[in-house]
Amino acid sequence: MVAGLAGGLLASVLAGGLIRKLLYGIHTIDVPVILMVSGLFLLSAAAAGFLPARRAASVDPMEALRAE
């Protein structure tokens, strides 16, 4: 998630530089928006991984090995 977020931030900064040349009055880096969107992405990734991780942690390891 962090690698994808870093790649997306880099791409957005590069795309913002291109758009800034074409449009008037646009800021390339808007820090509050970037922090808010990054926080929402991290929160959604944590929420998406919580239930499967909790379910996997509740399984007895010996029982899982026998099922394989």
Backbone as CSV, one residue per row, in Angstrom:
resi,resn,N_x,N_y,N_z,CA_x,CA_y,CA_z,C_x,C_y,C_z
1,MET,0.820,-1.179,0.000,0.000,0.000,0.000,0.869,1.250,0.000
2,VAL,1.924,1.225,0.795,2.783,2.411,0.886,3.520,2.651,-0.433
3,ALA,3.962,1.568,-1.082,4.654,1.724,-2.372,3.703,2.291,-3.425
4,GLY,2.470,1.810,-3.445,1.486,2.331,-4.390,1.129,3.776,-4.107
5,LEU,1.049,4.108,-2.840,0.759,5.489,-2.453,1.895,6.415,-2.867
6,ALA,3.139,5.981,-2.664,4.294,6.800,-3.058,4.338,6.984,-4.575
7,GLY,4.069,5.910,-5.315,4.045,6.015,-6.779,2.941,6.940,-7.262
8,GLY,1.771,6.858,-6.630,0.671,7.732,-6.994,0.948,9.192,-6.687
9,LEU,1.606,9.437,-5.547,1.965,10.818,-5.209,2.960,11.391,-6.209
10,LEU,3.935,10.584,-6.606,4.912,11.036,-7.594,4.225,11.328,-8.930
11,ALA,3.342,10.432,-9.349,2.625,10.645,-10.607,1.731,11.881,-10.540
12,SER,1.110,12.124,-9.398,0.239,13.294,-9.286,1.037,14.592,-9.322
13,VAL,2.219,14.580,-8.726,3.057,15.792,-8.766,3.530,16.057,-10.196
14,LEU,3.916,14.998,-10.908,4.343,15.166,-12.300,3.185,15.621,-13.187
15,ALA,2.011,15.033,-12.997,0.847,15.437,-13.783,0.424,16.859,-13.425
16,GLY,0.567,17.229,-12.166,0.236,18.591,-11.754,1.132,19.613,-12.421
17,GLY,2.403,19.252,-12.612,3.315,20.160,-13.316,2.907,20.378,-14.760
18,LEU,2.428,19.313,-15.401,1.961,19.456,-16.785,0.679,20.277,-16.862
19,ILE,-0.236,20.047,-15.940,-1.507,20.771,-15.943,-1.294,22.240,-15.589
20,ARG,-0.322,22.512,-14.734,-0.069,23.897,-14.335,0.357,24.748,-15.525
21,LYS,1.053,24.131,-16.467,1.460,24.864,-17.663,0.265,25.194,-18.557
22,LEU,-0.779,24.372,-18.491,-1.928,24.553,-19.369,-3.020,25.431,-18.767
23,LEU,-3.169,25.422,-17.443,-4.257,26.150,-16.805,-3.722,27.241,-15.890
24,TYR,-4.497,28.289,-15.740,-4.095,29.422,-14.918,-4.620,29.250,-13.493
25,GLY,-3.794,29.541,-12.502,-4.211,29.574,-11.115,-4.284,28.220,-10.420
26,ILE,-3.591,27.234,-10.926,-3.608,25.904,-10.309,-2.302,25.693,-9.558
27,HIS,-2.417,25.224,-8.321,-1.234,24.911,-7.529,-0.847,23.453,-7.772
28,THR,0.430,23.216,-7.965,0.900,21.874,-8.256,0.731,20.956,-7.051
29,ILE,1.105,21.430,-5.872,1.036,20.614,-4.668,0.114,21.298,-3.666
30,ASP,-0.989,20.627,-3.337,-1.924,21.117,-2.330,-1.818,20.164,-1.138
31,VAL,-1.017,20.553,-0.164,-0.646,19.671,0.944,-1.848,19.155,1.734
32,PRO,-2.821,19.977,2.124,-3.954,19.417,2.879,-4.721,18.339,2.114
33,VAL,-4.913,18.540,0.826,-5.631,17.549,0.017,-4.812,16.263,-0.089
34,ILE,-3.520,16.382,-0.306,-2.666,15.201,-0.421,-2.655,14.420,0.888
35,LEU,-2.574,15.108,2.017,-2.578,14.419,3.311,-3.921,13.752,3.585
36,MET,-5.019,14.415,3.237,-6.338,13.846,3.476,-6.567,12.597,2.619
37,VAL,-6.227,12.665,1.352,-6.423,11.527,0.463,-5.504,10.375,0.858
38,SER,-4.263,10.672,1.219,-3.340,9.622,1.650,-3.852,8.939,2.914
39,GLY,-4.350,9.720,3.851,-4.906,9.147,5.076,-6.116,8.271,4.806
40,LEU,-6.988,8.705,3.892,-8.157,7.897,3.546,-7.761,6.589,2.866
41,PHE,-6.753,6.635,1.996,-6.273,5.407,1.353,-5.682,4.449,2.379
42,LEU,-4.880,4.963,3.301,-4.290,4.101,4.324,-5.357,3.522,5.241
43,LEU,-6.362,4.320,5.593,-7.447,3.843,6.436,-8.261,2.758,5.731
44,SER,-8.535,2.952,4.454,-9.304,1.941,3.719,-8.502,0.657,3.539
45,ALA,-7.194,0.750,3.359,-6.366,-0.457,3.250,-6.317,-1.209,4.577
46,ALA,-6.243,-0.487,5.664,-6.247,-1.136,6.979,-7.590,-1.804,7.244
47,ALA,-8.673,-1.147,6.867,-9.997,-1.727,7.061,-10.195,-2.957,6.181
48,ALA,-9.679,-2.931,4.978,-9.826,-4.075,4.068,-9.010,-5.271,4.536
49,GLY,-7.914,-5.049,5.213,-7.078,-6.148,5.672,-7.389,-6.635,7.068
50,PHE,-8.225,-5.906,7.800,-8.469,-6.253,9.198,-9.258,-7.556,9.347
51,LEU,-10.376,-7.684,8.655,-11.212,-8.876,8.811,-10.507,-10.157,8.365
52,PRO,-9.853,-10.196,7.202,-9.136,-11.421,6.840,-7.996,-11.751,7.805
53,ALA,-7.321,-10.753,8.312,-6.228,-11.003,9.261,-6.780,-11.527,10.576
54,ARG,-7.907,-11.008,11.021,-8.517,-11.487,12.265,-9.002,-12.919,12.113
55,ARG,-9.564,-13.234,10.953,-10.037,-14.589,10.699,-8.856,-15.561,10.631
56,ALA,-7.766,-15.158,9.996,-6.592,-16.023,9.902,-5.931,-16.211,11.259
57,ALA,-5.975,-15.204,12.108,-5.355,-15.309,13.429,-6.153,-16.203,14.367
58,SER,-7.438,-16.392,14.072,-8.254,-17.208,14.972,-8.178,-18.700,14.658
59,VAL,-7.543,-19.089,13.548,-7.441,-20.494,13.158,-6.269,-21.134,13.888
60,ASP,-6.497,-22.346,14.378,-5.434,-23.107,15.036,-4.401,-23.517,13.983
61,PRO,-3.096,-23.240,14.199,-2.082,-23.576,13.183,-2.031,-25.059,12.831
62,MET,-2.181,-25.949,13.811,-2.135,-27.381,13.522,-3.324,-27.810,12.674
63,GLU,-4.465,-27.208,12.915,-5.644,-27.525,12.138,-5.480,-27.049,10.685
64,ALA,-4.863,-25.902,10.502,-4.622,-25.384,9.153,-3.614,-26.253,8.417
65,LEU,-2.581,-26.733,9.108,-1.588,-27.594,8.469,-2.189,-28.943,8.086
66,ARG,-3.076,-29.459,8.882,-3.720,-30.748,8.547,-4.633,-30.603,7.336
67,ALA,-5.234,-29.454,7.164,-6.131,-29.229,6.020,-5.360,-29.133,4.718
68,GLU,-4.103,-28.781,4.783,-3.280,-28.687,3.573,-2.922,-30.070,3.152
